[in-house]
Amino acid sequence: MDLEMDLRSAISRHEFRLYYQPIFRLDTGRVTEVEALIRWQHEKRGLLQPDAFIGLTEETGLIIPIGQWVLGEACRQARAWQIEFPRNPQLVMSVNLSAKQFQHPRLVEEITDALSESGLEAACLKLEITESVVMQDAPATLAKLRELKELGIRLAIDDFGTGYSSLGYLKRFPVDTLKI
């Protein structure tokens, strides 16, 4: 309960931080993507890794506002780096979505808003969802993935191979990347 209370106030106290993991192209050695990774700078416990608090954010529903913040911050940072370091092709930002975020009815609207507010092109955003999210409700998932693809957003399935889906089954989904 203490952690939940701290988590609720962490949002208003701006205790969350994003760290960016670079993704390199092996053939050129250049950074082409970065993945936004959340951390919590807890005032008493120090820097907390996601496994210490993400489960609780899912249970309490706080993953929705926290995920919104992550998306907005990551889009703003990607655009700032694109302006500071222009190149062709432009840097892509990867953002993880939880199951609750993916099922949230306003997800597409929130993504559109984050892109619009930051000035980041949709093609420069890659959303990562886990294999288990894809397999939960295949028809609904397929519809939402198609809607996101129509916006021009890139899609990745993260942690592929941890579930029971096959590559043949996944061909039905409009994804760009499989992360194994």
N, C-alpha and C positions, 0 to 999 in steps of 0.2 A: 504494500500500500504506500509505503514511503517513496519507493521508486516511481509509482504512478503519479503521486502528487508532485514529485520533482520533475517528472516528464511533462506534466501539464504546464508547469511554470517555466520550463526550459524554452518553450516556444516563445513566450513573451519576453524572456530574458536574453534571447538570441544566443543560446548556448550551443546550437548546432553548427558544425563546420563541414565544409565540403573539401575533400582531398581529391586530387585528380591523378588517375593512373594512366600514363601514356601507353598508347598502342602503336607499335612500330610496323612499318612495312619491311619485311625481310629483304626484299630485293633492292630497296633504296636506303634503308636505315633511317628513313624520315618518320617523324610522328605524324600520323594521318588522323588519328582519333584519340580522344581521351574519355575515360569513364569516370563519372562523378560517383564518389563514395562518401557516404555520410559518417560523421563521428559526432559524439556528444562530449563537449567539454564541461563535464559535471563539476560544480563548484567544490565538492568535497571528495569525490571519487576519482577525479582526474579525467583523462581522455578515455572514453568508453568506445569500444568497437561495436559494430551493429548487432552482433549476436548477444550483447548484454541488454539491448533495449528494443530491438525491432519486433520481437514476439509480443511484447507488451503494447507496442503501438498498434499492432494488428488487433489484439484483444479489445483495446479501448476505443478503437476507431480513430485514434490520433494519427494514424498513418496517412489519412486523407489530407489534413492540413500540412503535415510535415512533408509529405510527398509533393504537394503543391509548391511548397517553399523550395524543395530540392530542384524541381523542374524549372521554376523561374530563375533561381540562382545559376543553375547550370547553363541555361540558355543565354543569360546575360554574360556569363564568363566566356562562353564559347564565342559569342559575337565580339566581345572586347578583344580576345586573342586574334580573331580574324582581322580585325581592324589594325591591331598592333603588328601582326605578322602576316600580311597578305600573301597568299600563294594560290596556286592552282594545282590540284583541287583544294577546296577550302576544308578546314579542320571540321571533323564530325564529333559531336558530343553524344556519348552513350549514357542513358539514365535507366536505372532499374525500376520496374514497376512491380509492386506486390499484387497478390491476388485481389485484395480489397480495392486497391487503386484501379486495377484493370476492370473490375466489375462496377465501379462507381459510375452512376448514370451521367455525370457531367464531365467525365474524363476527356472526351474529345474537345469539348468547349474549353476546358482548362488548358489543354495543350495548345489549342489555337490561340488563346489569350497569351500564354507564355511566349509563344513564337512572335506574336504581333508586338508585344511590349518590348521584347529584346531586340527585334529586328533580325533574328536568326531565320535563315531559310529553312523550310521544312525538311529539305533533303540533307541538311546538316545535323539533324537530330535522329538518333537511333534509340529506340525504346527496346529494352530487354525484359522479356517475361520468361518465367521458368517453364520447363516442359510440363510440369504438373498443372500449371494454370491453363495451358493450351488444352490439356486433356480433360479438364473438368466438365465443360459444357461445349463440346466441339461446334455445334451450329451457332451458338451465341458468340463464341470466340472468333469463329471464321467471319461473321458479320462485322464485328468490331475491328478485326485486323484489316479487313477490306476497306472499312471507313478510314482507318488511319493511313493505309497505303494510298488512298485517293487524295489525301492531303499532301502526299509526297514524302511522308516520314519513312525512315528505314526501320526495319523490324528485325529483332534477333531473338532466338530461343536460347536461353541461358541454362546451364546445367543439363544439357542434353545427354541422355544415357543413364540418368538417375531414375527414370521412370520405366514405363513398359511400352512406350510408343516405338514404332518402327520408322525408318526413313521413308518407306513407301507411304505410310499413313501421313507423315508430315508434308509430303508433296502437295497435299490439298491446301496447305496454309501459305499465304503470301509473305513468306519471310525471306530476308536477305542473307542472314547469317545464322549458323548453328555454332554455339559455344559448347564445347565438349568438356 
